[in-house]
Amino acid sequence: MNEFNIEQVEKLRIHELRDYARTVGVPSPTTMKKQELISKISEIFENKESSITSHRGEEELDFFSLLTSDKSSIFNKLLDRASKPDKKTDKPTFVDNNTKPTEKVTIKAVPTSADEPYKIPNRSTYSWSVSQNEATYSSQNETMSGYLDIHPDGYGIVRKNGYVPDDEDVYITESLIKKQSLKKGMYIKGKIKTIVVGKPKIMYEIDYNDIVAYKAKWDYEQLPYSPIGDTLYLDKNKFEVKQGERLYCKGLDIKDCVGIAEELADENSCYTKVINFRARPEDDFQSNQKMEIINCPFNKTEIAGLNTIELVVERVKREAEIGRPTVLFLYGFSEMIRSFNVAIEGFYDFSKMNAKAINKVKNILYTAKNTLSNLYITIVCVDKNGIPSDMENMMNLEILPLFNTIR
């Protein structure tokens, strides 16, 4: 009997009624008579109903929902109050009981300090994440820079350690992203603060000079596709790759990929990036000014690997917008497709592939583009041991036909 019904309660026998009274929290039911037990039970359910009604009008929000545009004004109010403490011109007064009614004792108002924890008035109207924690502010201007990742819900995440998700990443509200016209993959710098104790820090101000220096010449999505361009020059490595090409090859290990990428960057006016998917701790390769190695460790979750690859692809687009042609290597391509499937399906089942996972792979390959004489993105997908047997049908039907060249 989860809900209270007075008619059903009155029909219960005395021993059944006492057992029911114990379950709802009536103390010492064995000493009470039937009518007294019914009144105690009714009183308990009336108190529960009134408490539910009183909280029904309050809006429950989690921390990340506050980062969206319609809720991020709460953070802006907190920041404004922290930088501009309340100024009380009127001194509070009270009447002392030991003095005459006409005499008033004055208490001096203590000015608030920006270093003190900020307390929200009428805290019951805010969400649990704000009402149960004090918001604290640092007296020093703490700054951070990193690549911007934008969540599907609209808020942003600034990756602190390269492209791979980390516990120390910083968040940006959706309203600030729209105000500054930020794009996924941008490298931004700004001031950060702790808004809610125990939650990630928030970037509340962007360094405008960084954005001006990153102003794009073109919008990558609007650039037209052109036929595949010229073959890139290589002297040491016997490897052929063309501008704007989608190339799939097997038989290369990670050292070969890094060596080819390094020579491509040295011998051609392009930049190279190598994503070492499921990287091992001993895979220690050094990046340079024109070649970047992105190690996605094998101990990261499938979702973290998916977010890393998508952020690198968006970064390549942003670099193309400012005139930097890039050759992107995806080492461990088949394993990457498996992880996409696990991230979306939620469990390991390789007998069939999720359509959304396949579409995400197609979107990455679609990034390859040759537009102008000096602007292109080439994607090279590598499997060291070839295509796994359980993925051959899917690869032959869905993925391999999308490549310009297969080796």
Sine and cosine of phi, psi and omega as CSV:
sin_phi,cos_phi,sin_psi,cos_psi,sin_omega,cos_omega
0.00,0.00,1.00,0.03,-0.08,-1.00
-0.99,0.17,-0.54,0.84,0.00,-1.00
-0.97,-0.26,0.50,-0.87,-0.05,-1.00
-0.99,0.15,0.79,-0.61,0.07,-1.00
-0.70,-0.71,0.92,-0.39,-0.12,-0.99
-0.88,0.47,-0.56,0.83,-0.03,-1.00
-0.93,0.37,-0.67,0.74,0.01,-1.00
-0.93,0.36,-0.58,0.82,0.01,-1.00
-0.91,0.41,-0.64,0.77,-0.02,-1.00
-0.92,0.38,-0.41,0.91,-0.01,-1.00
-0.99,0.16,-0.23,0.97,-0.02,-1.00
-0.94,0.34,0.56,-0.83,0.11,-0.99
-0.96,0.26,0.22,-0.98,-0.14,-0.99
-0.89,0.46,-0.64,0.77,-0.01,-1.00
-0.95,0.30,-0.56,0.83,0.07,-1.00
-0.93,0.36,-0.62,0.79,0.00,-1.00
-0.91,0.41,-0.62,0.79,0.02,-1.00
-0.93,0.38,-0.62,0.79,0.06,-1.00
-0.90,0.44,-0.67,0.74,0.03,-1.00
-0.91,0.41,-0.61,0.79,0.01,-1.00
-0.90,0.44,-0.60,0.80,0.04,-1.00
-0.89,0.45,-0.63,0.78,-0.04,-1.00
-0.93,0.38,-0.51,0.86,-0.02,-1.00
-1.00,-0.04,-0.08,1.00,0.12,-0.99
0.97,-0.23,0.37,0.93,0.06,-1.00
-0.99,0.16,0.83,-0.55,-0.02,-1.00
-0.98,0.22,0.65,-0.76,0.07,-1.00
0.77,0.63,0.86,0.51,-0.04,-1.00
-0.95,0.31,-0.34,0.94,-0.05,-1.00
-0.93,0.36,-0.35,0.94,-0.02,-1.00
-1.00,-0.01,-0.04,1.00,-0.07,-1.00
-0.96,-0.28,0.43,-0.90,0.09,-1.00
-1.00,0.08,0.12,-0.99,-0.13,-0.99
-0.89,0.46,-0.74,0.67,-0.06,-1.00
-0.91,0.41,-0.58,0.82,0.02,-1.00
-0.93,0.37,-0.62,0.79,0.05,-1.00
-0.90,0.44,-0.67,0.74,0.00,-1.00
-0.88,0.48,-0.67,0.74,-0.01,-1.00
-0.92,0.39,-0.61,0.79,0.03,-1.00
-0.91,0.41,-0.67,0.74,0.02,-1.00
-0.90,0.43,-0.68,0.74,0.02,-1.00
-0.88,0.48,-0.65,0.76,-0.01,-1.00
-0.90,0.44,-0.65,0.76,0.00,-1.00
-0.90,0.44,-0.70,0.71,-0.03,-1.00
-0.94,0.34,-0.53,0.85,0.07,-1.00
-0.91,0.42,-0.63,0.78,0.03,-1.00
-0.92,0.40,-0.63,0.77,0.04,-1.00
-0.90,0.44,-0.67,0.74,-0.03,-1.00
-0.91,0.41,-0.63,0.78,0.00,-1.00
-0.93,0.38,-0.60,0.80,0.01,-1.00
-0.93,0.36,-0.59,0.81,0.05,-1.00
-0.92,0.40,-0.65,0.76,0.00,-1.00
-0.90,0.43,-0.61,0.79,-0.04,-1.00
-0.93,0.36,-0.45,0.89,-0.01,-1.00
-0.99,-0.14,-0.01,1.00,-0.10,-0.99
-0.92,0.38,-0.51,0.86,-0.06,-1.00
-0.99,0.13,-0.19,0.98,-0.03,-1.00
-0.99,0.15,0.63,-0.77,-0.01,-1.00
-1.00,-0.02,0.80,-0.60,0.01,-1.00
-1.00,-0.08,0.84,-0.55,-0.02,-1.00
-0.77,-0.63,0.59,-0.81,0.15,-0.99
-0.99,-0.11,0.06,-1.00,-0.11,-0.99
-0.89,0.45,-0.67,0.74,-0.12,-0.99
-0.97,0.24,-0.45,0.89,0.07,-1.00
-0.93,0.38,-0.43,0.90,0.05,-1.00
-0.94,0.34,-0.25,0.97,0.00,-1.00
-1.00,0.09,-0.20,0.98,0.03,-1.00
-0.97,0.25,0.26,-0.96,-0.18,-0.98
-0.89,0.46,-0.60,0.80,-0.06,-1.00
-0.98,0.20,-0.20,0.98,0.01,-1.00
-0.90,-0.43,-0.21,0.98,-0.12,-0.99
-0.94,0.33,-0.16,0.99,0.05,-1.00
-0.89,0.45,-0.40,0.92,0.05,-1.00
-0.89,0.45,-0.67,0.74,0.04,-1.00
-0.90,0.43,-0.64,0.77,0.01,-1.00
-0.90,0.44,-0.62,0.78,0.03,-1.00
-0.91,0.41,-0.65,0.76,0.02,-1.00
-0.89,0.46,-0.67,0.75,0.00,-1.00
-0.92,0.38,-0.64,0.77,0.03,-1.00
-0.90,0.43,-0.66,0.75,-0.01,-1.00
-0.93,0.36,-0.50,0.86,0.01,-1.00
-0.94,0.33,-0.62,0.78,-0.02,-1.00
-0.99,0.13,-0.39,0.92,0.00,-1.00
-0.80,-0.60,1.00,0.04,0.00,-1.00
-0.92,0.40,0.45,-0.89,-0.01,-1.00
-0.88,0.48,0.70,-0.72,0.07,-1.00
-0.95,-0.32,0.90,-0.43,-0.03,-1.00
-0.98,-0.20,0.92,-0.40,0.00,-1.00
-1.00,0.08,-0.54,0.84,0.00,-1.00
-1.00,0.01,0.76,-0.65,0.02,-1.00
-0.99,0.12,0.77,-0.64,-0.01,-1.00
-0.92,0.39,0.60,-0.80,-0.01,-1.00
-0.76,-0.65,0.37,-0.93,0.14,-0.99
-0.50,-0.87,0.34,-0.94,-0.04,-1.00
-1.00,-0.09,0.81,-0.59,0.03,-1.00
-0.99,0.15,0.74,-0.67,-0.03,-1.00
-0.93,0.38,-0.39,0.92,-0.03,-1.00
-1.00,0.06,-0.06,1.00,0.02,-1.00
-0.93,-0.37,0.04,-1.00,0.01,-1.00
-0.95,0.33,0.43,-0.90,-0.03,-1.00
-0.86,0.50,-0.48,0.88,-0.05,-1.00
-0.99,0.15,-0.26,0.97,-0.01,-1.00
-1.00,0.00,0.70,-0.71,-0.02,-1.00
-0.85,-0.52,0.67,-0.75,0.05,-1.00
-0.99,-0.16,0.79,-0.62,-0.08,-1.00
-0.99,-0.16,0.72,-0.70,0.09,-1.00
-0.96,-0.29,0.76,-0.65,0.02,-1.00
-0.96,0.29,0.70,-0.71,0.03,-1.00
-0.96,0.27,0.78,-0.63,0.01,-1.00
-1.00,0.01,0.88,-0.48,-0.01,-1.00
-0.92,0.40,0.61,-0.79,0.03,-1.00
-0.98,0.18,0.49,-0.87,-0.01,-1.00
-0.93,-0.37,0.54,-0.84,0.00,-1.00
-0.93,0.38,-0.33,0.94,-0.01,-1.00
-0.99,0.14,-0.30,0.96,-0.03,-1.00
-0.98,0.21,0.48,-0.88,0.06,-1.00
-0.86,0.52,0.70,-0.71,-0.01,-1.00
-0.99,0.12,0.78,-0.63,-0.01,-1.00
-0.95,-0.31,0.76,-0.65,-0.06,-1.00
-1.00,0.05,0.80,-0.59,0.08,-1.00
-0.94,0.33,0.51,-0.86,0.02,-1.00
0.79,0.61,0.83,0.56,-0.16,-0.99
-0.93,0.37,-0.29,0.96,-0.05,-1.00
-0.92,0.38,-0.32,0.95,-0.02,-1.00
-1.00,0.08,-0.11,0.99,0.01,-1.00
-0.99,-0.14,0.16,-0.99,-0.02,-1.00
-0.95,0.31,0.19,-0.98,-0.05,-1.00
-0.88,0.48,-0.60,0.80,-0.09,-1.00
-0.92,0.38,-0.44,0.90,0.03,-1.00
-1.00,-0.05,-0.65,0.76,-0.12,-0.99
-0.96,0.30,-0.45,0.89,-0.05,-1.00
-1.00,-0.10,-0.02,1.00,-0.02,-1.00
-0.75,-0.66,0.59,-0.81,0.11,-0.99
-0.99,0.15,0.69,-0.72,0.08,-1.00
-1.00,0.07,0.77,-0.63,-0.05,-1.00
-0.88,-0.47,0.44,-0.90,-0.05,-1.00
-0.72,-0.70,0.58,-0.81,0.02,-1.00
-1.00,-0.06,0.63,-0.78,0.01,-1.00
-0.96,0.28,-0.34,0.94,0.02,-1.00
-0.99,-0.11,0.49,-0.87,0.03,-1.00
-0.99,0.12,0.98,-0.19,-0.01,-1.00
-1.00,0.02,0.75,-0.66,-0.04,-1.00
-0.86,-0.50,0.36,-0.93,0.05,-1.00
-0.45,-0.89,0.49,-0.87,0.04,-1.00
-0.73,-0.68,0.44,-0.90,0.00,-1.00
0.12,-0.99,0.00,-1.00,0.00,-1.00
-0.99,0.13,0.67,-0.74,-0.06,-1.00
-1.00,0.01,0.83,-0.56,0.12,-0.99
-0.92,-0.39,0.73,-0.69,-0.04,-1.00
-0.94,-0.34,0.83,-0.55,-0.01,-1.00
-0.96,0.28,0.49,-0.87,0.05,-1.00
-0.83,0.56,-0.44,0.90,0.03,-1.00
-0.97,0.25,-0.19,0.98,0.10,-1.00
0.89,-0.46,-0.48,0.88,-0.02,-1.00
-0.99,0.17,0.28,-0.96,-0.08,-1.00
-0.94,-0.34,0.37,-0.93,0.05,-1.00
-0.74,-0.67,0.84,-0.55,0.06,-1.00
-1.00,-0.09,0.91,-0.42,-0.03,-1.00
-0.97,0.25,0.84,-0.53,-0.06,-1.00
-0.98,0.19,-0.64,0.77,-0.07,-1.00
-0.93,-0.36,0.99,0.17,0.02,-1.00
0.94,0.34,-0.74,-0.67,-0.06,-1.00
-0.97,-0.22,-0.31,0.95,-0.10,-1.00
-0.98,0.19,0.71,-0.70,0.03,-1.00
-0.84,0.54,0.61,-0.79,-0.06,-1.00
-0.63,-0.78,0.39,-0.92,0.00,-1.00
-0.93,0.38,-0.34,0.94,-0.04,-1.00
-0.99,-0.14,0.26,0.96,0.06,-1.00
-0.91,0.41,0.44,-0.90,-0.08,-1.00
-0.91,-0.41,0.53,-0.85,-0.08,-1.00
-0.95,-0.30,0.44,-0.90,0.05,-1.00
-0.76,-0.64,0.62,-0.78,0.02,-1.00
-0.96,0.28,0.40,-0.91,0.00,-1.00
-0.90,0.43,-0.57,0.82,-0.01,-1.00
-0.90,0.43,-0.62,0.78,0.02,-1.00
-0.94,0.34,-0.58,0.81,0.06,-1.00
-0.89,0.46,-0.70,0.72,0.01,-1.00
-0.94,0.35,-0.60,0.80,-0.02,-1.00
-0.90,0.44,-0.65,0.76,-0.03,-1.00
-1.00,-0.06,0.01,1.00,0.00,-1.00
0.82,0.57,0.75,0.67,-0.03,-1.00
-0.99,0.15,0.50,-0.86,0.03,-1.00
-0.86,-0.51,0.45,-0.89,0.07,-1.00
-0.89,0.45,0.74,-0.67,-0.01,-1.00
0.99,-0.16,-0.14,0.99,0.05,-1.00
-0.93,0.37,0.49,-0.87,0.11,-0.99
-0.98,-0.19,0.92,-0.38,-0.11,-0.99
-0.85,-0.53,0.32,-0.95,0.03,-1.00
-0.69,-0.73,0.64,-0.76,-0.01,-1.00
-0.23,-0.97,0.06,-1.00,0.00,-1.00
-1.00,0.04,0.63,-0.78,-0.05,-1.00
-0.80,-0.60,0.45,-0.89,0.06,-1.00
-0.53,-0.85,0.35,-0.94,0.12,-0.99
-1.00,0.02,0.89,-0.46,0.02,-1.00
-1.00,-0.02,-0.71,0.70,-0.02,-1.00
-0.82,-0.58,0.80,-0.60,-0.01,-1.00
-0.88,0.48,0.72,-0.69,0.00,-1.00
1.00,0.06,-0.03,1.00,0.03,-1.00
-0.91,-0.41,0.29,-0.96,0.00,-1.00
-0.87,0.49,0.42,-0.91,0.02,-1.00
-0.96,0.29,0.34,-0.94,-0.04,-1.00
-0.89,-0.45,0.73,-0.69,0.15,-0.99
-1.00,0.04,0.91,-0.42,-0.13,-0.99
-0.95,-0.31,-0.16,0.99,0.00,-1.00
-0.55,-0.83,0.76,-0.65,-0.03,-1.00
-0.98,-0.19,0.66,-0.75,0.08,-1.00
-0.95,0.32,0.94,-0.34,-0.11,-0.99
-0.90,0.43,-0.53,0.85,-0.01,-1.00
-0.89,0.46,-0.58,0.82,0.04,-1.00
-0.89,0.45,-0.63,0.78,-0.02,-1.00
-0.94,0.34,-0.65,0.76,0.02,-1.00
-0.88,0.47,-0.67,0.74,0.01,-1.00
-0.91,0.41,-0.33,0.94,-0.06,-1.00
-0.97,-0.24,0.22,0.98,-0.02,-1.00
-0.86,0.51,0.79,-0.61,-0.09,-1.00
-0.99,0.16,0.55,-0.84,0.10,-0.99
-0.98,0.18,-0.54,0.84,-0.02,-1.00
-0.70,-0.72,0.25,-0.97,0.19,-0.98
-0.98,-0.17,0.90,-0.43,-0.15,-0.99
-0.85,0.53,-0.64,0.77,-0.06,-1.00
-0.91,0.41,-0.41,0.91,-0.02,-1.00
-1.00,-0.03,-0.14,0.99,-0.01,-1.00
-0.95,0.33,0.70,-0.71,-0.02,-1.00
-0.97,0.23,0.40,-0.91,0.08,-1.00
-1.00,0.07,0.63,-0.77,0.06,-1.00
-0.83,-0.56,0.24,-0.97,0.07,-1.00
-0.86,0.51,0.33,-0.95,-0.01,-1.00
-0.85,0.53,0.65,-0.76,-0.07,-1.00
-1.00,0.06,-0.37,-0.93,-0.07,-1.00
-0.95,0.30,0.30,-0.95,0.05,-1.00
-0.97,0.23,0.73,-0.68,0.01,-1.00
-0.97,0.26,0.53,-0.85,-0.12,-0.99
-1.00,0.09,0.73,-0.69,0.11,-0.99
-0.67,-0.74,0.71,-0.71,-0.04,-1.00
-0.97,-0.26,-0.74,0.68,-0.09,-1.00
-0.99,0.11,-0.69,0.72,-0.09,-1.00
-1.00,-0.07,0.69,-0.72,0.06,-1.00
-1.00,0.05,0.99,0.15,-0.08,-1.00
-0.55,-0.84,0.73,-0.68,-0.05,-1.00
-0.90,-0.45,0.82,-0.58,0.03,-1.00
-0.59,-0.81,0.63,-0.77,-0.09,-1.00
-0.92,-0.39,0.29,-0.96,-0.01,-1.00
-0.93,0.38,0.80,-0.60,0.04,-1.00
0.97,0.25,0.27,0.96,-0.08,-1.00
-1.00,0.02,0.49,-0.87,0.20,-0.98
-0.96,-0.29,0.93,-0.36,-0.14,-0.99
-0.86,-0.51,0.74,-0.67,0.10,-0.99
-0.89,-0.46,0.77,-0.64,0.01,-1.00
-0.59,-0.81,0.33,-0.94,0.02,-1.00
-0.71,-0.71,0.28,-0.96,0.01,-1.00
1.00,-0.07,0.00,1.00,0.03,-1.00
-0.98,-0.17,0.66,-0.75,0.14,-0.99
-0.99,-0.11,0.01,-1.00,-0.10,-0.99
-0.91,0.41,-0.54,0.84,0.02,-1.00
-0.92,0.40,-0.62,0.78,0.05,-1.00
-0.90,0.44,-0.68,0.73,0.01,-1.00
-0.88,0.48,-0.70,0.71,0.00,-1.00
-0.90,0.43,-0.65,0.76,0.01,-1.00
-0.90,0.43,-0.68,0.73,0.03,-1.00
-0.91,0.42,-0.68,0.73,0.01,-1.00
-0.89,0.47,-0.63,0.77,-0.01,-1.00
-0.92,0.40,-0.67,0.75,0.01,-1.00
-0.94,0.34,-0.61,0.80,0.06,-1.00
-0.85,0.52,-0.69,0.72,0.00,-1.00
-0.93,0.37,-0.55,0.83,-0.03,-1.00
-0.97,0.23,-0.64,0.77,-0.14,-0.99
-1.00,-0.05,-0.20,0.98,-0.04,-1.00
-0.76,-0.64,0.35,-0.94,0.01,-1.00
-1.00,0.08,0.88,0.48,0.00,-1.00
-0.62,-0.79,0.21,-0.98,0.07,-1.00
-0.94,-0.34,0.46,-0.89,0.00,-1.00
-0.77,-0.64,0.53,-0.85,0.09,-1.00
-0.70,-0.71,0.66,-0.75,0.01,-1.00
-0.84,-0.55,0.89,-0.45,0.10,-1.00
-1.00,-0.06,0.94,-0.35,0.04,-1.00
-1.00,-0.05,1.00,-0.01,-0.07,-1.00
-0.97,0.24,0.67,-0.75,-0.09,-1.00
0.85,0.52,0.74,0.67,-0.04,-1.00
-0.92,0.39,0.55,-0.83,0.05,-1.00
-1.00,-0.09,0.37,-0.93,0.00,-1.00
-0.87,0.50,-0.50,0.87,-0.03,-1.00
-0.99,0.17,-0.11,0.99,0.04,-1.00
-0.98,0.19,0.99,0.15,-0.06,-1.00
-0.94,-0.34,1.00,-0.07,0.02,-1.00
-0.91,-0.42,0.63,-0.78,-0.08,-1.00
-1.00,-0.06,0.75,-0.66,0.10,-0.99
-0.99,0.13,0.33,-0.94,0.12,-0.99
-0.74,-0.68,-0.23,-0.97,-0.15,-0.99
-0.91,0.42,-0.54,0.84,-0.07,-1.00
-0.92,-0.39,-0.16,0.99,0.03,-1.00
-0.83,-0.56,0.78,-0.63,-0.04,-1.00
-0.85,-0.53,0.77,-0.64,0.05,-1.00
-0.97,-0.24,0.83,-0.56,0.02,-1.00
-0.92,-0.39,0.95,-0.30,0.04,-1.00
-1.00,-0.03,0.87,-0.49,0.09,-1.00
-0.97,-0.23,0.99,-0.16,-0.16,-0.99
-0.86,0.51,0.49,-0.87,-0.03,-1.00
-0.95,0.31,-0.24,0.97,0.01,-1.00
-1.00,0.04,0.00,1.00,0.07,-1.00
-0.99,0.16,0.43,-0.90,0.01,-1.00
-0.95,0.31,0.27,-0.96,0.01,-1.00
-0.89,0.45,-0.60,0.80,0.00,-1.00
-0.92,0.40,-0.63,0.77,0.04,-1.00
-0.89,0.45,-0.65,0.76,0.05,-1.00
-0.91,0.42,-0.65,0.76,0.04,-1.00
-0.88,0.47,-0.71,0.70,0.01,-1.00
-0.90,0.44,-0.60,0.80,0.00,-1.00
-0.90,0.44,-0.75,0.66,-0.03,-1.00
-0.90,0.44,-0.69,0.72,-0.01,-1.00
-0.90,0.43,-0.59,0.81,0.03,-1.00
-0.93,0.36,-0.64,0.77,0.04,-1.00
-0.89,0.45,-0.67,0.74,0.01,-1.00
-0.89,0.46,-0.68,0.74,0.03,-1.00
-0.92,0.40,-0.57,0.82,0.06,-1.00
-0.90,0.44,-0.64,0.77,0.05,-1.00
-0.88,0.48,-0.63,0.77,0.06,-1.00
-0.89,0.45,-0.69,0.73,-0.01,-1.00
-0.90,0.44,-0.60,0.80,0.03,-1.00
-0.94,0.34,-0.57,0.82,0.06,-1.00
-0.91,0.42,-0.55,0.83,-0.01,-1.00
-0.92,0.40,-0.41,0.91,0.03,-1.00
-0.97,-0.23,0.27,0.96,0.15,-0.99
1.00,-0.04,0.43,0.90,0.01,-1.00
-0.94,-0.34,0.97,-0.26,0.10,-1.00
-0.93,0.35,0.59,-0.81,-0.12,-0.99
-0.68,-0.74,0.60,-0.80,0.18,-0.98
-0.92,-0.38,0.88,-0.48,-0.08,-1.00
-0.96,-0.29,0.84,-0.55,0.06,-1.00
-0.98,-0.19,0.77,-0.64,0.09,-1.00
-0.93,-0.37,0.99,-0.12,-0.03,-1.00
-1.00,0.00,0.77,-0.63,-0.11,-0.99
1.00,0.07,0.73,0.68,-0.14,-0.99
-0.90,0.43,-0.73,0.69,-0.01,-1.00
-0.89,0.45,-0.64,0.77,0.04,-1.00
-0.91,0.42,-0.55,0.84,0.05,-1.00
-0.90,0.43,-0.66,0.75,0.03,-1.00
-0.90,0.43,-0.65,0.76,0.06,-1.00
-0.85,0.53,-0.71,0.70,-0.03,-1.00
-0.91,0.41,-0.59,0.81,0.09,-1.00
-0.87,0.50,-0.67,0.74,-0.01,-1.00
-0.91,0.42,-0.67,0.74,0.01,-1.00
-0.92,0.40,-0.66,0.76,-0.02,-1.00
-0.88,0.47,-0.54,0.84,-0.04,-1.00
-1.00,-0.02,-0.67,0.74,0.00,-1.00
-0.96,0.27,-0.59,0.81,-0.02,-1.00
1.00,-0.03,-0.03,1.00,0.02,-1.00
-0.46,-0.89,0.30,-0.95,-0.04,-1.00
-1.00,0.09,0.96,-0.27,0.08,-1.00
-0.52,-0.86,0.99,-0.17,-0.09,-1.00
-0.99,-0.13,0.12,0.99,0.04,-1.00
-0.94,0.34,-0.40,0.92,0.06,-1.00
-0.57,-0.82,0.49,-0.87,-0.04,-1.00
-0.96,-0.29,0.63,-0.78,0.06,-1.00
-0.95,0.31,0.67,-0.74,-0.03,-1.00
-0.90,0.44,-0.56,0.83,0.01,-1.00
-0.93,0.38,-0.60,0.80,0.03,-1.00
-0.90,0.43,-0.68,0.73,0.04,-1.00
-0.89,0.45,-0.62,0.78,0.00,-1.00
-0.92,0.39,-0.58,0.82,0.06,-1.00
-0.91,0.42,-0.61,0.79,0.06,-1.00
-0.91,0.42,-0.66,0.75,0.02,-1.00
-0.89,0.45,-0.61,0.79,0.02,-1.00
-0.90,0.44,-0.59,0.81,0.04,-1.00
-0.92,0.40,-0.71,0.70,0.01,-1.00
-0.91,0.41,-0.51,0.86,0.01,-1.00
-0.92,0.39,-0.29,0.96,0.01,-1.00
-0.92,0.40,-0.48,0.88,0.01,-1.00
-0.87,0.50,0.79,-0.61,-0.10,-1.00
-0.39,-0.92,0.62,-0.78,0.14,-0.99
-0.86,-0.52,0.88,-0.48,-0.11,-0.99
-0.88,-0.48,-0.91,0.42,-0.03,-1.00
-0.95,-0.32,0.02,-1.00,-0.05,-1.00
-0.88,0.47,-0.52,0.86,-0.05,-1.00
-0.87,-0.49,0.27,0.96,-0.06,-1.00
-0.77,-0.63,0.91,-0.42,0.01,-1.00
-0.35,-0.94,0.36,-0.93,0.16,-0.99
-0.78,-0.63,0.87,-0.50,0.03,-1.00
-0.95,-0.32,0.70,-0.71,-0.01,-1.00
-0.88,-0.47,0.82,-0.58,0.02,-1.00
-0.88,-0.47,0.90,-0.43,0.00,-1.00
-0.98,-0.21,0.76,-0.65,-0.14,-0.99
-0.81,-0.59,0.74,-0.68,0.19,-0.98
-0.85,-0.53,0.86,-0.50,-0.06,-1.00
-0.89,0.46,-0.69,0.72,-0.06,-1.00
-0.95,-0.30,0.29,0.96,0.01,-1.00
0.99,0.13,-0.20,-0.98,-0.06,-1.00
-0.99,0.13,0.77,-0.63,0.07,-1.00
-0.88,0.48,0.50,-0.87,-0.09,-1.00
-0.89,0.46,-0.58,0.82,-0.03,-1.00
-0.98,0.22,-0.08,1.00,0.00,-1.00
-0.91,-0.42,0.07,1.00,-0.10,-1.00
-0.89,0.46,-0.71,0.70,-0.03,-1.00
-0.88,0.47,-0.73,0.69,0.00,-1.00
-0.90,0.44,-0.69,0.72,-0.01,-1.00
-0.90,0.44,-0.67,0.74,-0.02,-1.00
-0.93,0.38,-0.52,0.85,-0.05,-1.00
-1.00,0.01,-0.63,0.78,-0.19,-0.98
-0.95,-0.30,-0.60,0.80,-0.20,-0.98
-0.97,-0.26,-0.80,0.61,-0.09,-1.00
-0.86,0.52,-0.58,0.82,0.05,-1.00
-0.88,0.47,-0.27,0.96,-0.02,-1.00
-0.99,0.14,-0.25,0.97,-0.04,-1.00
-0.99,0.12,0.57,-0.82,0.09,-1.00
-0.97,0.23,-0.56,0.83,-0.04,-1.00
-0.66,-0.75,0.66,-0.75,0.03,-1.00
-0.80,-0.60,0.80,-0.60,0.03,-1.00
-0.85,-0.53,0.00,0.00,0.00,0.00
